[in-house]
């Protein structure tokens, strides 16, 4: 159980410190490699495409200013990544060997680049700050729902992953994929809690058997979890409260296990997990 290849998202602002710090620390602990994927503003490409479509051309000054803005953003991301790598005692820059962190260059649009790189990634790491603006939210949705990549939303410092972990378990395929992706992180946790909101369980649709989950965890050598049962009409809020009550610094959960229509109408637990910005680090899988 290890994290050998991770993608960390960086946008040159809020969220980078969390994502880069947590991913570089994990690379150091698991002898892994982190590729930092910059999120560039799409305005530059859109303006150029629009100009070509209309048969117009951008002035040399406008093109130079766009290029300079991109270089400045790339420089800020590389500086932040180098700092995070140094703090975690991880080699910075492209090359062979691990642990290592490198920054991908400007090439494909972020959405396409993310799909290609996430295909063989053990984890895609976002900072909480990335979810607070449009481009980050859009890329998060694509990676989670479109690419089916396991996502770690970093909210706390790297040392937090040695604290208690909580698993929101309803027996769904989404929750199962989240647990499988989280095994290396669960092995690092000081203790594990299995939290269930009995009000929201649907035994006819899934098998929320905690004994089966604990048998799986034991088989993989991460111990077993203490079962915590809660009630509440707001399933997500109840599960978050249970995780916080056990001082969990990591919450593992399936994302959007119900139909998207039901989630859109009723909100769903996933929305509550994402809204808890100061809560535990969050590992999601769909």
C-alpha positions in Angstrom: 0.0 0.0 0.0 1.7 3.1 -1.2 1.2 6.3 -3.2 3.7 6.2 -6.0 2.2 8.7 -8.5 0.2 11.8 -7.5 -1.0 14.8 -9.3 -1.2 18.1 -7.3 -3.2 21.0 -8.6 -1.7 24.5 -8.5 -3.2 27.8 -9.6 -0.7 30.3 -8.2 -2.9 31.3 -5.3 -5.2 30.0 -2.6 -5.0 26.3 -2.3 -1.5 25.7 -3.6 0.1 25.7 -0.1 -2.3 23.0 1.1 -2.1 20.8 -2.0 1.7 21.1 -2.5 2.4 20.6 1.2 0.3 17.5 1.6 1.4 15.9 -1.7 5.1 16.5 -1.2 4.9 15.1 2.3 3.1 12.0 1.0 5.8 11.6 -1.7 8.5 11.6 1.0 6.7 9.1 3.1 5.8 6.7 0.3 8.9 7.2 -2.0 6.6 8.6 -4.6 6.5 11.1 -7.4 4.3 14.2 -7.6 3.5 16.0 -10.8 2.2 19.5 -10.3 -0.4 20.5 -12.8 -0.8 24.3 -13.2 -4.3 25.7 -13.8 -3.8 28.5 -16.3 -6.5 31.0 -17.0 -8.3 30.0 -20.2 -8.8 33.7 -21.2 -5.5 33.7 -23.2 -6.4 30.7 -25.3 -10.0 31.9 -25.7 -8.9 35.4 -26.8 -6.5 33.9 -29.4 -9.1 31.4 -30.6 -11.8 34.2 -30.9 -9.4 36.4 -32.8 -8.6 33.6 -35.3 -12.4 32.8 -35.7 -13.2 36.3 -36.5 -10.3 36.7 -38.8 -8.7 39.3 -36.6 -5.3 39.2 -35.0 -4.2 40.2 -31.5 -1.6 42.9 -31.3 1.9 42.0 -30.6 1.6 43.9 -27.3 -1.4 41.9 -26.2 0.2 38.6 -27.1 3.4 39.6 -25.2 1.4 40.6 -22.1 -0.5 37.3 -22.1 2.7 35.3 -22.5 4.3 37.3 -19.7 1.3 36.7 -17.4 1.6 33.0 -18.0 5.4 33.0 -17.4 4.8 34.8 -14.1 2.2 32.3 -13.0 4.5 29.4 -13.9 7.3 31.0 -11.9 5.1 31.4 -8.8 3.9 27.8 -9.0 7.5 26.5 -9.5 8.7 28.6 -6.5 5.9 27.3 -4.3 6.5 23.7 -5.4 10.2 24.0 -4.8 9.6 25.3 -1.3 7.2 22.4 -0.5 9.6 19.8 -1.9 12.5 21.3 0.2 10.3 21.2 3.4 9.5 17.5 2.8 13.1 16.7 1.8 11.9 15.7 -1.6 14.0 16.2 -4.8 12.6 19.0 -7.0 12.7 18.9 -10.8 12.1 16.4 -13.5 14.2 13.3 -13.7 14.4 9.7 -12.5 14.1 8.5 -9.0 11.9 9.2 -6.0 10.8 10.9 -3.9 10.4 13.7 -6.4 8.2 16.7 -7.2 8.2 18.4 -10.6 6.0 21.0 -12.3 4.4 20.3 -15.7 4.9 22.9 -18.4 2.2 24.8 -20.2 0.9 22.6 -23.0 -2.6 21.1 -23.2 -5.5 22.8 -21.6 -5.8 21.9 -17.9 -8.9 19.8 -18.4 -7.3 17.6 -21.1 -3.9 17.5 -19.3 -5.7 16.4 -16.0 -7.5 13.5 -17.8 -4.3 12.2 -19.4 -2.2 12.4 -16.2 -4.9 11.2 -13.8 -5.4 8.0 -15.7 -2.4 6.4 -13.9 -2.4 8.6 -10.8 -3.0 7.0 -7.4 -4.4 10.3 -6.1 -5.2 13.8 -7.4 -4.7 16.4 -4.7 -6.6 19.7 -4.6 -6.3 22.4 -2.0 -9.5 23.6 -0.4 -8.8 27.1 -1.9 -9.0 25.6 -5.4 -12.7 24.7 -4.9 -13.5 28.4 -4.1 -13.2 29.6 -7.7 -14.6 28.5 -11.1 -11.7 26.9 -12.8 -10.7 24.9 -9.8 -14.3 23.7 -9.2 -14.8 22.8 -12.8 -11.5 20.7 -12.9 -12.5 19.1 -9.5 -15.8 18.0 -11.0 -14.2 16.6 -14.1 -11.5 14.7 -12.3 -14.0 13.2 -9.8 -17.0 12.5 -12.0 -15.6 12.3 -15.5 -12.2 10.8 -14.9 -13.2 8.8 -11.8 -10.0 9.7 -10.1 -9.7 9.5 -6.3 -9.5 13.0 -5.0 -7.8 14.3 -1.8 -9.0 17.8 -0.8 -6.2 19.1 1.4 -7.4 21.3 4.3 -4.8 20.8 7.0 -1.1 20.6 7.4 0.8 17.5 6.3 1.2 16.1 9.9 -2.6 15.9 10.2 -2.7 12.6 8.3 -1.2 10.8 11.3 -4.4 11.6 13.3 -7.7 9.8 13.5 -9.5 8.9 10.3 -13.2 8.5 9.7 -14.9 6.4 6.9 -18.4 7.4 5.9 -19.7 3.9 5.1 -22.9 3.1 3.3 -21.8 0.0 1.3 -22.0 1.8 -2.1 -19.6 1.2 -4.9 -18.5 4.8 -4.5 -17.7 4.4 -0.8 -15.8 1.2 -1.7 -13.7 2.9 -4.3 -12.9 5.6 -1.8 -11.8 3.1 0.9 -9.6 1.3 -1.6 -7.9 4.5 -2.7 -7.5 5.6 0.9 -5.8 2.4 2.2 -2.3 4.1 2.3 -3.7 7.0 4.3 -5.7 4.8 6.6 -2.5 2.9 7.4 -1.0 6.2 8.6 -4.0 7.0 10.8 -3.7 6.7 14.6 -7.2 5.2 14.7 -10.1 4.6 12.4 -13.8 5.2 12.9 -16.6 3.9 10.7 -19.4 6.5 10.8 -22.9 5.7 9.6 -26.1 7.8 9.5 -28.8 5.2 10.0 -31.4 7.6 8.8 -29.7 7.8 5.3 -28.8 4.1 4.8 -30.6 2.2 2.1 -30.1 -1.6 2.7 -32.2 -2.5 -0.3 -29.8 -0.7 -2.6 -26.4 -1.4 -0.9 -25.0 -3.6 1.8 -23.8 -1.2 4.6 -22.3 -4.1 6.6 -19.5 -2.7 8.8 -18.2 -6.2 9.6 -17.4 -6.8 5.9 -15.6 -3.4 5.8 -13.6 -4.2 8.9 -12.7 -7.6 7.4 -11.4 -5.9 4.3 -9.3 -3.4 6.4 -7.8 -6.2 8.5 -6.9 -8.1 5.3 -4.9 -5.1 4.1 -3.2 -4.7 7.5 -4.6 -1.3 8.5 -6.5 -2.6 11.6 -10.2 -2.1 12.0 -12.6 0.8 12.7 -14.8 1.5 15.7 -18.4 1.8 14.5 -20.2 5.1 15.2 -24.0 5.3 14.5 -25.7 8.6 14.3 -29.1 9.9 13.2 -30.3 13.0 11.4 -32.3 14.2 8.5 -29.3 16.0 7.1 -27.1 13.0 6.5 -24.0 14.9 5.6 -24.1 17.2 8.6 -24.6 14.2 10.9 -21.6 12.4 9.4 -19.4 15.5 9.6 -20.4 16.1 13.2 -19.6 12.4 14.0 -16.1 12.7 12.4 -15.4 16.0 14.1 -16.5 14.5 17.4 -13.8 11.8 17.0 -11.2 14.5 16.1 -10.8 13.0 12.7 -8.3 14.7 10.4 -9.3 12.6 7.4 -12.8 11.8 6.1 -13.1 9.1 3.5 -16.3 9.0 1.5 -18.0 8.0 -1.7 -19.2 11.0 -3.7 -22.6 11.4 -5.2 -23.7 7.8 -4.7 -27.3 8.7 -5.3 -28.7 9.9 -8.6 -27.5 13.3 -9.7 -31.1 14.5 -9.9 -31.8 13.5 -6.3 -28.5 15.2 -5.2 -29.5 18.4 -7.1 -32.8 18.5 -5.4 -31.9 17.5 -1.9 -28.3 18.5 -1.7 -26.8 15.2 -0.5 -24.0 14.3 1.9 -21.3 15.2 -0.6 -22.4 18.8 -0.7 -22.2 19.0 3.1 -18.7 17.4 3.0 -17.4 19.9 0.5 -19.0 22.9 2.3 -17.1 22.1 5.5 -14.1 24.1 4.5 -12.4 24.0 7.9 -13.1 20.3 8.5 -10.9 17.2 8.0 -9.0 16.5 4.9 -11.4 14.8 2.5 -10.8 11.8 0.3 -13.6 11.3 -2.3 -14.2 8.8 -5.0 -17.2 8.4 -7.4 
